[in-house]
């Protein structure tokens, strides 16, 4: 659980830097999903710092996924929005109102309930069909994202954010489907390729969503995509369970944590607006 919360801390802080970098990146060709955007954003030190924090957060997330049910780790990842709000309030001097502080408290309460109710990770290894399904899902996320990039306005932001969340959800499930790290087995495991493809698609779609669109709507889609689907896969196919008699507490905790995260999604808009009002960075 400490690793899951540490991962959320890294991801939440990284999102502040990456949102500012994506918004400040040079305009591209106008295409909905622009792979070159990653290269343009990477010219800014903020994006590099964000990537470093994402790397550390990913390592902590892997450790958490090896010992906790996916639904617990997914809710912890959603709580990164609470970290984003607090970090943005600190670094950008944006104010947290009562509603935002209430949402932060709700996220913390939901995670506390999940911590009390969660059991050990499921003992099912997962079938080969599930591994191939994750690889297919990663490819579908990228294809759908390309199509979603052509949508207008809020629909575009929501679709790209949801696609990014699904990509990161593929990563969460794929980590559980990799049981042997020996090179010969790893290279023949479709889940290993699904992990790489899902993570890459998630980064590309989320950066595109943050570049031109509503941070609020994109982040809300991200939260939904990376929590609900992976949690169901963990329970149905991988055997994730709660402690005996505490199923209700896990459901309530998951719902409260995700609802609090969704309530905080709109705070990302204020963060980017605050940075836009600031003077350009001569280095970036």
C-alpha positions in Angstrom: 0.0 0.0 0.0 2.9 2.3 0.7 4.2 1.7 -2.8 0.7 2.3 -4.3 0.5 5.7 -2.5 4.1 6.6 -3.4 3.2 5.8 -7.0 0.2 8.1 -6.8 2.4 10.8 -5.3 4.8 10.5 -8.3 2.1 10.4 -10.9 0.1 13.3 -9.4 3.2 15.6 -9.2 4.2 14.6 -12.8 0.8 15.5 -14.2 1.3 19.1 -13.1 4.5 19.5 -15.0 3.3 17.6 -18.0 0.1 19.5 -18.4 2.1 22.8 -18.4 4.6 21.4 -20.9 1.9 20.1 -23.2 0.0 23.3 -23.2 3.1 25.3 -23.9 4.3 23.0 -26.7 4.6 24.4 -30.2 1.5 23.9 -32.4 1.7 20.9 -34.7 0.0 20.0 -37.9 -3.5 20.2 -36.4 -4.0 16.5 -36.4 -6.0 15.1 -33.5 -3.3 12.7 -32.2 0.2 14.0 -33.1 3.1 11.7 -32.2 5.6 14.5 -32.8 4.0 16.3 -29.9 5.9 14.1 -27.5 9.1 15.3 -29.0 8.1 18.9 -28.9 7.0 18.7 -25.3 10.2 16.8 -24.4 12.2 20.0 -25.2 10.9 21.5 -22.0 12.4 20.7 -18.6 9.0 20.3 -17.0 8.1 17.4 -19.3 11.5 15.7 -18.5 10.9 16.0 -14.8 7.4 14.6 -15.3 8.7 11.7 -17.2 11.3 10.9 -14.5 8.6 11.0 -11.9 6.4 8.8 -14.1 9.2 6.3 -14.3 9.6 6.1 -10.6 5.9 5.9 -10.1 5.6 3.0 -12.6 8.3 1.0 -10.7 6.4 1.6 -7.4 3.1 0.6 -9.2 4.6 -2.7 -10.3 5.6 -3.6 -6.8 2.1 -2.7 -5.6 0.4 -4.7 -8.3 2.4 -7.8 -7.3 0.9 -7.7 -3.8 -2.4 -5.9 -3.9 -5.7 -6.5 -5.9 -5.9 -4.4 -9.0 -9.0 -2.5 -7.7 -6.9 -1.1 -4.8 -4.0 0.0 -7.0 -6.4 1.5 -9.5 -8.1 3.6 -6.8 -4.7 4.6 -5.5 -3.8 5.8 -9.0 -7.0 7.8 -9.2 -6.0 9.4 -5.9 -3.1 11.0 -7.8 -5.6 13.7 -8.7 -5.6 14.7 -5.0 -1.9 15.0 -5.2 -2.1 17.1 -8.4 -4.5 19.5 -6.7 -2.3 19.9 -3.6 0.9 20.2 -5.6 -0.7 22.7 -8.0 -1.9 24.8 -5.1 1.6 24.8 -3.7 3.7 25.4 -6.9 1.2 27.6 -8.9 -0.4 29.3 -5.9 -3.8 28.1 -7.0 -6.4 28.1 -4.3 -8.1 25.0 -3.0 -11.7 25.8 -2.0 -13.8 23.9 0.5 -15.2 21.6 -2.3 -11.6 20.6 -3.4 -10.5 20.0 0.2 -13.6 17.9 0.7 -12.8 15.9 -2.4 -9.2 15.3 -1.1 -10.7 14.1 2.2 -13.1 11.8 0.3 -10.2 10.3 -1.7 -8.2 9.7 1.5 -11.3 8.2 3.2 -12.0 5.9 0.3 -8.4 4.6 0.2 -8.5 4.0 4.0 -11.6 1.9 3.5 -10.0 0.0 0.7 -6.9 -0.6 2.7 -9.0 -2.1 5.5 -11.1 -4.3 3.2 -8.7 -5.5 0.6 -7.3 -9.0 0.7 -4.2 -10.4 -1.0 -3.9 -10.3 -4.8 -5.8 -13.0 -6.7 -4.0 -16.4 -7.1 -5.0 -17.0 -10.7 -2.2 -16.7 -13.3 -4.5 -15.6 -16.1 -5.1 -17.5 -19.4 -3.3 -17.1 -22.7 -6.5 -15.8 -24.1 -6.5 -13.0 -21.6 -2.9 -12.1 -22.5 -3.7 -11.9 -26.2 -6.8 -9.9 -25.3 -4.6 -7.3 -23.5 -2.4 -7.0 -26.6 -5.4 -6.6 -28.8 -6.9 -4.0 -26.4 -3.6 -2.0 -26.5 -3.8 -1.9 -30.3 -7.5 -1.0 -30.2 -6.8 1.9 -27.8 -4.4 3.5 -30.2 -6.7 3.0 -33.2 -9.7 4.4 -31.4 -7.5 7.3 -30.1 -6.5 8.3 -33.6 -10.2 8.4 -34.6 -11.1 10.2 -31.4 -8.5 12.9 -32.1 -10.7 14.1 -35.0 -13.7 14.8 -32.8 -14.6 18.3 -31.8 -14.2 20.0 -28.4 -15.2 18.3 -25.2 -16.0 15.0 -27.0 -12.4 14.9 -28.2 -10.9 15.5 -24.7 -13.2 12.9 -23.1 -12.5 10.3 -25.8 -8.7 10.8 -25.7 -8.7 10.8 -21.9 -10.8 7.7 -21.7 -8.5 6.0 -24.3 -5.4 7.0 -22.3 -7.0 5.5 -19.1 -7.8 2.3 -20.9 -4.2 2.2 -22.1 -2.9 2.5 -18.6 -5.5 0.0 -17.5 -3.9 -2.5 -20.0 -0.6 -1.9 -18.2 -2.1 -2.7 -14.8 -3.5 -6.0 -15.9 -0.5 -6.9 -18.0 1.8 -6.6 -15.0 -0.2 -9.3 -13.3 0.0 -11.5 -16.3 3.8 -11.5 -16.4 4.9 -14.2 -14.0 8.3 -15.2 -15.4 11.0 -12.6 -16.2 13.4 -15.0 -17.8 14.2 -13.6 -21.3 13.0 -16.6 -23.3 9.6 -16.6 -21.5 9.2 -12.9 -21.4 9.8 -12.4 -25.1 7.1 -15.0 -25.9 4.5 -13.5 -23.5 1.9 -11.3 -25.3 1.4 -9.4 -22.0 4.9 -8.0 -22.1 4.1 -6.4 -25.5 0.7 -5.3 -24.3 2.4 -3.5 -21.4 4.7 -1.6 -23.7 2.0 -0.8 -26.2 -0.6 0.2 -23.6 1.7 2.5 -21.8 2.9 4.1 -25.0 -0.6 4.6 -26.3 -1.7 6.0 -22.9 1.1 8.6 -22.9 0.5 9.6 -26.5 -3.3 10.0 -26.1 -3.1 11.8 -22.7 -0.4 14.3 -24.0 -2.6 15.0 -27.0 -5.6 15.5 -24.8 -3.8 18.0 -22.6 -2.3 19.8 -25.5 -5.5 21.0 -27.1 -8.6 20.5 -25.0 -10.1 20.5 -21.5 -7.8 19.1 -18.8 -10.9 18.6 -16.7 -12.8 16.4 -19.2 -9.6 14.5 -20.2 -8.6 13.7 -16.7 -12.1 12.5 -15.8 -12.0 10.1 -18.7 -8.6 9.0 -17.6 -9.8 8.1 -14.1 -12.7 6.1 -15.4 -10.6 4.2 -17.9 -7.8 3.2 -15.6 -10.0 2.1 -12.6 -13.3 0.5 -13.6 -12.2 -1.9 -16.4 -9.0 -3.2 -14.7 -10.8 -3.7 -11.4 -13.4 -5.9 -13.1 -10.7 -7.9 -14.8 -8.9 -8.5 -11.5 -12.1 -9.7 -9.8 -13.6 -11.8 -12.6 -10.5 -13.3 -14.2 -7.6 -13.0 -11.7 -9.4 -13.9 -8.5 -9.0 -10.6 -6.6 -11.0 -10.7 -3.4 -11.6 -8.7 -0.2 -11.3 -9.8 3.4 -14.2 -12.0 4.4 -17.3 -10.1 5.2 -15.9 -6.7 4.0 -17.0 -6.8 0.4 -19.4 -3.9 1.1 -16.6 -1.8 2.5 -14.4 -2.3 -0.5 -17.2 -1.3 -2.9 -18.0 1.8 -0.8 -14.3 2.7 -0.5 -13.7 2.3 -4.3 -16.7 4.4 -5.1 -15.8 7.1 -2.7 -12.2 7.3 -3.9 -13.1 7.4 -7.6 -15.9 10.0 -6.9 -13.5 12.2 -5.0 -11.0 11.9 -7.9 -13.6 12.9 -10.5 -14.6 15.8 -8.3 -11.0 17.0 -8.4 -10.6 16.5 -12.1 -11.7 20.1 -12.8 -8.9 21.4 -10.7 -6.4 20.7 -13.5 -8.0 23.4 -15.5 -7.1 26.0 -12.9 -3.5 24.7 -12.8 -3.0 25.1 -16.5 -4.7 28.5 -16.6 -2.4 29.7 -13.8 0.7 28.6 -15.8 -0.6 30.2 -19.0 -0.8 33.6 -17.2 2.8 33.3 -16.1 5.7 34.6 -18.1 7.3 32.2 -20.6 10.3 30.2 -19.4 13.4 31.3 -21.3 14.8 27.8 -21.0 11.6 26.0 -22.1 
